[in-house]
Amino acid sequence: MKCRVIWLGKSREQWVKTAIDEYAGRIKHYLPFFLNELKEEKDAQSAAGRHREGERLLKQLLPQAILVVLDEKGRQMNSEAFATFIGRHRDEGTTEMVFAIGGAYGFSDEVRKRADFTLSLSAMTFTHQMVRPFLLEQIYRACTILNREPYHH
């Protein structure tokens, strides 16, 4: 199964870029992994701006891809449950799982409707910049759990 993470806006902080590179490299040892950074609209706070962002994001998806949207109102899981979620899709023959991280103003209604699953990493609020390495670390952790490796303890 291929895994892809798409986000809106550039990663600005050096520590964020460093963590993204670190965990992306680790994930690639377990599965084909890709990152897509899409341009954030200047007027993303408006419905029209989010709509344009959503159109670009949805064009990135194959019809059979499982789309997991990160949102504070999504379902929370512990790391083992997240690993089970990924493993189940892998074992059922999902060809690609795509995780999407919105910009500062979230997703368009079209993206929310297309989502197969909505995930929350925490009840706490994080910047969309911080969520990027947090998500990648959890994907990596899921891979090690599925492979019964000692990283997760």
Residue pairs with C-beta under 8 A, 6 or more apart in sequence:
1 31
1 32
1 89
1 90
1 94
1 95
1 96
1 97
2 31
2 32
2 33
2 34
2 95
2 96
2 97
3 27
3 31
3 32
3 33
3 34
3 86
3 96
3 97
3 98
3 99
3 139
4 33
4 34
4 35
4 36
4 65
4 96
4 97
4 98
4 99
5 33
5 34
5 35
5 36
5 98
5 99
5 100
5 101
5 132
5 135
5 136
5 139
6 35
6 36
6 37
6 38
6 57
6 60
6 98
6 99
6 100
6 101
7 36
7 37
7 38
7 100
7 101
7 102
7 103
7 128
7 132
8 38
8 39
8 40
8 44
8 53
8 57
8 101
8 102
8 103
8 128
9 37
9 38
9 39
9 40
9 103
9 104
9 128
9 129
10 37
10 40
11 17
11 20
11 37
11 129
11 132
12 129
13 129
16 129
16 130
16 132
16 133
19 132
19 133
19 136
19 137
20 35
20 132
20 133
20 136
23 133
23 136
23 137
23 139
23 140
24 33
24 35
24 136
26 140
26 143
27 33
27 136
27 139
27 140
27 143
29 143
30 140
30 143
30 146
30 147
31 90
31 143
33 139
36 60
38 53
38 56
38 57
38 60
39 56
40 53
40 103
40 104
41 49
41 50
41 52
41 53
41 103
42 49
43 49
44 50
44 53
44 103
44 104
44 105
45 104
45 105
47 108
49 105
50 103
50 105
50 106
50 107
50 108
51 108
51 110
53 102
53 103
53 107
53 108
54 107
54 108
54 109
54 110
54 111
55 108
55 110
57 100
57 107
57 111
58 110
58 111
58 114
60 98
61 67
61 98
61 114
62 95
62 96
64 94
64 95
64 96
65 95
65 96
65 97
65 98
66 89
66 94
66 96
66 97
66 98
66 116
66 117
67 98
67 100
67 111
67 114
67 115
67 116
67 117
68 97
68 98
68 99
68 100
68 115
68 116
68 117
68 118
68 119
69 100
69 102
69 107
69 111
69 112
69 115
69 117
69 118
69 119
70 99
70 100
70 101
70 102
70 118
70 119
70 120
70 121
70 131
70 135
71 102
71 106
71 107
71 112
71 118
71 119
71 120
72 120
72 123
72 125
73 118
73 120
74 117
74 118
74 119
74 120
75 117
75 118
75 119
75 120
76 119
76 120
76 121
76 122
76 123
77 85
77 119
79 138
79 141
79 142
79 145
79 152
80 145
80 152
82 138
82 141
82 142
83 141
83 142
83 143
83 145
83 146
85 117
86 97
86 139
86 142
86 143
86 146
87 142
87 146
89 97
90 146
99 119
99 135
99 139
100 107
100 111
100 115
101 128
101 131
101 132
101 135
102 111
102 128
103 128
104 127
104 128
112 118
121 131
121 134
121 135
121 138
126 134
140 151
141 151
141 152
144 150
144 151
144 152
145 152
